[in-house]
Amino acid sequence: SEESIIGKKITQICYYEHRFHFVELLRNAKANGFCADEFDFSFENTLLLYEMHAKYIENEGKFLVVLHDITDREMANKNEKNLVKLQNTFIKLVSEIVKTGMDEETYFRVLKMAIDIVPGVQAGSVLLRVGKEFRFAAAIGYDYSLLKKITLKEEELLQTHDSNIGVVKNLNQKNKQNINDDKGFILNTAGRTDEINEMLSIPIKIDSKVVAFFNLDNLEEKAAITNESIKIAKLFSDVMTAIMQKNEYEKALSKKNAELKKMSNFDPLTNLSNRRFLSENISRLFQEVKEAGTILYMLYIDLNNFKSINDNYGHEMGDLLLAEFGKRIKERVRTVDMVSRIGGDEFLLIMTSLNKCDLEQFLNRFIKELKEPYFIDSKKFYISSSIGISRFPTDGSTFQELLKKSDMAMYKAKKEKLSYAFYENQ
């Protein structure tokens, strides 16, 4: 304004530390005829940036000084630099999270990046939704070891009253109204809530539901969170929402893929591996047996007269009996043995590290235990089985060869009413 300029020396309106610099500029202008530089000026507690041109008018012994307000230009340049920095930070952030996923260490890195790029904040924390409550997933500037021990209900959070980006003041006083003494004590001591001048709350929403809060705090005595802070926080929120949404979708997809893989490799009725899983993985056992110079036995187990149970009691009861039969096999063999259900009432048992004498001793006990009664829905069932046995490498070198020959041996046992039979070359 005219009033703040007219009648004053120019050194009275620039910052004290610039006065000698300004005098030096005039000396250079006098010596060289012209000089230019940039200066900071204060006006009503506002920082103004000026470009200054000084020319010495020799015949008058005076200086002509032209000041051009470049505050908006410099702020635009600064904002542009900040946006470039922000863009580079986000690219780095996305790259890291794509590689590592979201874990505790990642939340700390992301929080540090947020504190670095958002003006006016020096500390912060991350609150992550777990069911209907929130827990601390990271904290910088605070005692995280204590904060992570507490959880906060939605109604205890100041942020949930407005799920948009906003600035919360008087945090300690408001916490006292919302939170009990124990949690309040931890928040005040470990979270330094009485030192927080302002908290910039950044909610992360997926499908209209807040899944996390990034809280960025100003610990200085004066207000420092500006519209620029909120603008950058909004960009940060958009990026983090996209990243966390992608992370959630990938977790759901991974879970679905695991379920599909289990469905493709395991029998849903008995939870035993199926024929496909066995055929794809038995080659490793073949290699181990070759290297050890031992024998692999394939036991083809088929229930006798199982059709009569389905006919008399229904398929639901038959399924329950099959599940119990598979469970009994699994419980009666070693952990190193492979048990699979390959068909309706057909099971495979793969055993290694046994000689023929050991196997026959096992079979005498095993068959007796399989014949013990099954109790299902207050009903008692007796069921027997026929077992055909083939050997690797004697009877074949592939899964299909051994399966075919153990099947032939099983039919021989069934035909001759034997409990088990070994495959013999015809």
C-alpha positions in Angstrom: 0.0 0.0 0.0 1.1 3.6 -0.5 1.0 4.2 3.3 3.4 1.4 4.0 5.9 2.7 1.4 5.8 6.4 0.9 8.2 8.4 3.2 10.2 5.3 4.3 13.6 4.0 3.4 13.4 0.8 1.5 15.7 -0.8 4.0 12.9 -0.3 6.6 10.5 -2.6 4.8 12.7 -5.6 3.8 13.8 -8.2 6.3 16.6 -7.2 8.6 19.0 -9.9 7.4 18.5 -8.5 3.8 19.4 -4.9 4.6 23.1 -5.2 4.1 22.4 -7.4 1.0 20.2 -4.5 -0.4 22.9 -1.9 0.3 25.4 -4.2 -1.6 23.0 -4.3 -4.5 22.9 -0.5 -4.7 26.7 -0.4 -4.5 26.9 -2.8 -7.5 24.4 -0.8 -9.4 26.5 2.4 -8.8 29.6 0.6 -9.8 28.2 -1.2 -12.9 25.3 1.1 -13.8 22.7 -1.7 -13.2 22.0 -4.7 -10.9 19.2 -7.1 -10.2 18.3 -9.6 -7.4 15.4 -11.1 -5.5 14.3 -10.2 -2.0 11.7 -11.3 0.6 9.5 -8.6 2.1 7.0 -8.8 5.0 3.6 -7.2 4.9 0.9 -7.8 7.5 2.6 -11.2 8.5 2.6 -12.3 4.9 5.7 -13.2 3.0 6.1 -11.4 -0.3 8.7 -12.3 -2.9 10.0 -9.5 -5.2 12.4 -9.2 -8.1 14.4 -6.0 -7.8 16.1 -4.0 -10.6 18.3 -1.1 -9.5 19.8 1.5 -11.9 22.1 4.3 -10.9 21.3 7.7 -12.4 24.7 9.3 -12.3 23.8 12.9 -13.2 21.3 13.0 -10.4 23.3 10.9 -7.9 20.2 8.8 -7.3 19.0 5.2 -7.8 15.9 4.1 -9.7 14.6 0.9 -8.2 11.8 -1.1 -9.8 10.2 -3.9 -7.7 8.2 -6.6 -9.4 5.9 -8.9 -7.2 6.9 -12.5 -8.1 5.1 -14.2 -5.2 2.5 -15.9 -7.3 5.1 -17.0 -9.9 7.5 -18.4 -7.3 4.7 -20.2 -5.5 3.6 -21.7 -8.8 7.2 -22.8 -9.4 7.4 -24.2 -5.9 4.0 -26.0 -6.3 5.2 -27.4 -9.6 8.4 -28.7 -8.0 6.3 -30.1 -5.1 4.0 -31.9 -7.6 7.0 -33.4 -9.4 8.4 -34.5 -6.1 5.0 -35.9 -5.2 4.7 -37.7 -8.5 8.2 -39.3 -8.1 7.4 -40.2 -4.5 4.1 -41.9 -5.5 5.8 -43.8 -8.3 8.4 -45.0 -5.9 5.6 -45.8 -3.4 3.5 -47.8 -5.8 6.6 -49.7 -7.1 7.6 -50.7 -3.5 4.1 -51.8 -2.5 3.5 -53.8 -5.7 6.7 -55.7 -4.8 6.2 -56.2 -1.1 2.5 -55.8 -0.4 1.2 -54.0 2.6 2.9 -55.0 5.9 3.9 -53.2 9.0 7.2 -52.0 7.5 5.4 -50.7 4.4 3.0 -48.7 6.5 6.0 -47.0 8.2 7.6 -46.2 4.9 4.3 -44.8 3.5 3.7 -42.7 6.6 7.2 -41.3 6.4 6.7 -40.4 2.7 3.4 -38.6 3.7 5.1 -36.6 6.4 7.8 -35.6 3.9 5.5 -34.4 1.2 2.7 -32.8 3.1 3.6 -29.2 4.3 3.1 -28.3 7.9 3.4 -31.7 9.6 6.2 -33.3 11.5 4.7 -36.6 12.9 1.9 -39.0 12.3 0.2 -42.4 12.7 -1.7 -45.0 10.8 -5.0 -46.5 12.1 -6.1 -49.7 10.4 -9.5 -51.2 10.5 -9.7 -54.7 12.1 -13.4 -55.8 12.2 -15.3 -53.0 13.9 -12.3 -51.5 15.6 -9.1 -49.7 14.6 -5.5 -50.4 15.6 -2.3 -48.5 15.1 -0.3 -50.0 12.2 2.5 -47.4 12.3 3.6 -44.3 14.1 6.4 -41.8 13.6 7.3 -39.3 16.4 5.5 -41.4 19.0 5.9 -44.5 21.1 4.5 -47.1 18.7 5.4 -50.0 21.0 2.6 -48.8 23.4 0.2 -47.4 20.8 0.0 -50.8 19.0 -1.3 -52.4 22.2 -4.6 -50.5 22.1 -7.6 -50.6 19.8 -10.1 -47.9 19.3 -13.8 -48.3 18.5 -15.4 -46.2 15.7 -17.3 -44.0 18.2 -14.0 -43.3 20.0 -12.4 -41.8 16.9 -12.7 -38.2 16.2 -12.2 -38.9 12.5 -15.4 -41.0 12.1 -17.6 -38.0 12.6 -16.6 -36.9 9.1 -15.0 -39.4 6.8 -13.6 -36.6 4.5 -10.1 -35.1 4.8 -10.1 -32.6 7.6 -8.1 -30.8 10.3 -8.8 -31.7 13.9 -7.9 -29.2 16.7 -8.0 -29.5 20.5 -7.2 -33.2 20.1 -6.4 -33.9 23.7 -9.5 -32.3 25.1 -11.8 -34.1 22.6 -10.1 -37.4 23.4 -10.9 -36.9 27.1 -14.6 -36.7 26.1 -14.6 -39.8 23.9 -12.1 -42.2 25.4 -11.8 -43.9 28.8 -9.0 -43.1 31.2 -6.7 -46.1 30.3 -6.7 -45.5 26.6 -6.6 -41.8 27.1 -3.5 -42.1 29.3 -1.7 -44.2 26.6 -2.7 -41.8 23.8 -1.5 -38.8 25.9 1.8 -40.3 26.9 2.7 -42.5 24.0 0.8 -40.4 21.4 1.7 -36.9 22.8 -1.9 -35.7 22.1 -1.4 -32.7 24.4 1.4 -31.5 22.1 -0.5 -31.8 18.8 -1.6 -28.4 17.6 -3.4 -29.8 14.5 -4.1 -33.2 13.1 -4.7 -33.7 9.4 -6.9 -36.7 9.1 -6.8 -38.6 5.8 -9.3 -41.4 5.5 -8.8 -44.2 3.0 -12.1 -45.5 1.8 -12.8 -48.7 -0.2 -16.3 -49.4 -1.4 -17.5 -46.4 0.7 -16.1 -47.9 3.9 -13.2 -46.3 5.8 -10.5 -49.0 6.0 -7.7 -46.8 7.4 -6.7 -43.3 8.6 -3.4 -41.6 7.9 -3.1 -38.9 10.7 -0.5 -36.3 10.0 0.3 -34.0 12.9 1.6 -30.5 13.4 3.5 -30.3 16.7 4.5 -26.6 16.3 2.9 -23.8 18.4 1.4 -22.0 15.3 -1.1 -23.4 12.8 0.9 -24.7 9.8 -1.6 -27.0 7.9 -2.7 -25.0 4.9 -4.9 -25.4 1.9 -1.8 -26.6 0.1 -1.3 -29.3 2.8 -4.9 -30.5 2.2 -4.5 -30.4 -1.6 -1.4 -32.7 -1.4 -3.1 -34.9 1.2 -6.0 -35.4 -1.2 -3.6 -36.6 -3.9 -1.9 -38.8 -1.4 -5.4 -40.2 -0.4 -6.3 -41.0 -4.0 -3.1 -42.9 -4.5 -3.3 -44.8 -1.3 -6.9 -45.7 -1.9 -6.0 -47.1 -5.3 -3.0 -49.0 -3.8 -5.0 -50.4 -0.8 -7.9 -51.3 -3.0 -5.6 -53.2 -5.4 -4.0 -54.9 -2.4 -7.5 -55.9 -1.0 -8.5 -57.3 -4.5 -5.2 -59.2 -4.8 -5.7 -60.7 -1.3 -9.2 -61.8 -2.3 -8.0 -63.1 -5.6 -5.1 -65.0 -3.9 -7.5 -66.5 -1.4 -9.8 -67.5 -4.3 -7.0 -69.0 -6.2 -5.8 -71.0 -3.2 -9.4 -72.3 -2.8 -9.5 -73.3 -6.5 -6.1 -74.9 -6.2 -7.2 -76.9 -3.2 -10.4 -77.9 -5.0 -8.4 -79.0 -8.0 -5.9 -81.0 -5.9 -8.0 -82.2 -2.9 -11.1 -84.2 -2.5 -13.7 -81.9 -0.8 -15.5 -84.9 0.9 -12.5 -86.4 2.7 -9.9 -83.5 2.5 -7.5 -86.1 1.1 -5.4 -85.4 -2.0 -7.0 -86.5 -5.3 -5.8 -88.5 -8.2 -4.6 -85.3 -10.1 -2.4 -84.1 -7.2 -0.9 -87.6 -6.8 -0.1 -88.1 -10.5 1.5 -84.6 -10.6 3.7 -85.1 -7.5 4.6 -88.7 -7.3 7.5 -88.3 -9.7 9.5 -86.7 -6.9 8.9 -89.8 -4.8 10.1 -92.0 -7.7 13.3 -90.1 -7.8 13.9 -90.4 -4.0 13.2 -94.1 -4.2 15.7 -94.5 -7.1 18.4 -92.6 -5.3 17.8 -94.6 -2.0 17.6 -98.0 -3.8 14.4 -98.9 -2.0 10.8 -99.8 -3.0 7.7 -97.8 -3.4 4.4 -99.6 -2.8 1.1 -98.4 -4.3 -1.9 -99.8 -2.4 -5.2 -99.6 -4.3 -8.0 -99.8 -1.7 -11.6 -100.5 -2.8 -14.6 -100.9 -0.4 -16.6 -104.1 -0.7 -20.3 -103.9 -1.4 -20.4 -100.2 -0.8 -23.3 -99.8 -3.3 -25.6 -101.6 -0.9 -25.0 -98.8 1.7 -26.0 -96.1 -0.8 -29.0 -98.1 -1.8 -30.2 -98.8 1.7 -29.2 -95.6 3.6 -28.9 -93.0 0.9 -26.0 -91.2 -0.7 -25.7 -88.7 2.2 -25.0 -91.5 4.7 -22.7 -93.1 2.1 -20.7 -89.9 1.9 -20.4 -89.7 5.7 -19.1 -93.2 5.8 -16.5 -92.5 3.0 -15.3 -89.5 5.0 -14.9 -91.6 8.1 -13.1 -94.3 6.1 -10.7 -91.8 4.6 -10.0 -90.3 8.0 -9.3 -93.8 9.5 -6.8 -94.5 6.8 -5.0 -91.2 7.4 -4.9 -91.8 11.1 -3.5 -95.3 10.8 -0.5 -94.5 8.5 2.7 -92.6 8.9 3.0 -88.9 8.2 5.3 -89.6 5.3 2.8 -91.8 3.6 0.5 -90.3 0.9 -3.2 -91.0 1.1 -5.6 -90.1 -1.8 -9.2 -90.6 -2.8 -9.2 -91.3 -6.5 -12.8 -92.3 -7.1 -16.2 -93.0 -5.5 -15.1 -95.7 -3.0 -11.5 -96.0 -4.2 -8.4 -94.9 -2.2 -4.7 -95.0 -2.9 -2.0 -95.3 -0.3 1.6 -94.7 -1.3 4.3 -96.1 1.1 8.1 -96.1 0.9 11.1 -97.1 3.1 9.5 -100.6 3.8 10.5 -104.1 2.8 7.9 -106.7 2.0 7.9 -108.2 5.5 7.4 -104.8 7.1 4.5 -104.1 4.7 2.8 -107.4 5.4 3.0 -106.8 9.2 1.5 -103.4 8.6 -1.3 -104.8 6.4 -2.3 -107.4 9.0 -2.9 -104.6 11.6 -4.2 -102.1 9.1 -6.9 -104.3 7.6 -8.1 -105.4 11.0 -8.4 -101.7 12.1 -10.3 -100.8 8.9 -12.9 -103.5 9.7 -13.7 -102.1 13.1 -17.3 -100.7 13.2 -18.1 -97.2 12.1 -20.7 -95.2 14.2 -22.6 -92.6 12.2 -25.8 -90.9 13.4 -26.3 -93.6 16.0 -25.9 -96.3 13.4 -23.3 -99.0 13.4 -21.7 -100.0 10.1 -19.3 -102.8 9.2 -17.4 -102.6 6.0 -14.4 -104.4 4.5 -12.1 -103.6 1.6 -9.9 -105.3 -1.0 -6.4 -104.1 -1.5 -4.2 -104.5 -4.6 -0.5 -103.7 -4.4 2.0 -102.8 -7.1 5.7 -101.9 -6.7 8.0 -99.3 -8.1 10.3 -99.9 -10.0 9.5 -103.7 -10.3 6.0 -103.3 -11.7 6.3 -100.1 -13.6 8.1 -96.8 -13.9 5.1 -94.4 -14.2 2.1 -93.5 -12.2 -0.3 -94.9 -14.8 1.5 -98.2 -15.0 1.5 -98.7 -11.2 -2.1 -97.6 -11.0 -3.2 -100.1 -13.6 -1.3 -103.0 -12.0 -2.5 -102.2 -8.5 -6.0 -102.1 -9.9 -5.5 -105.5 -11.4 -4.2 -106.9 -8.1 -7.2 -105.4 -6.3 -9.6 -107.3 -8.6 -7.6 -110.4 -8.0 -8.0 -110.0 -4.2 -11.7 -109.3 -4.6 -12.3 -112.3 -6.9 -10.4 -114.7 -4.6 -11.9 -113.1 -1.4 -8.4 -112.1 -0.1 -7.8 -109.0 2.0 -4.9 -108.0 -0.2 -2.9 -109.2 -3.2 0.3 -108.2 -4.9 0.5 -107.8 -8.6 2.2 -110.7 -10.3 3.3 -110.9 -14.0 1.0 -113.0 -16.0 
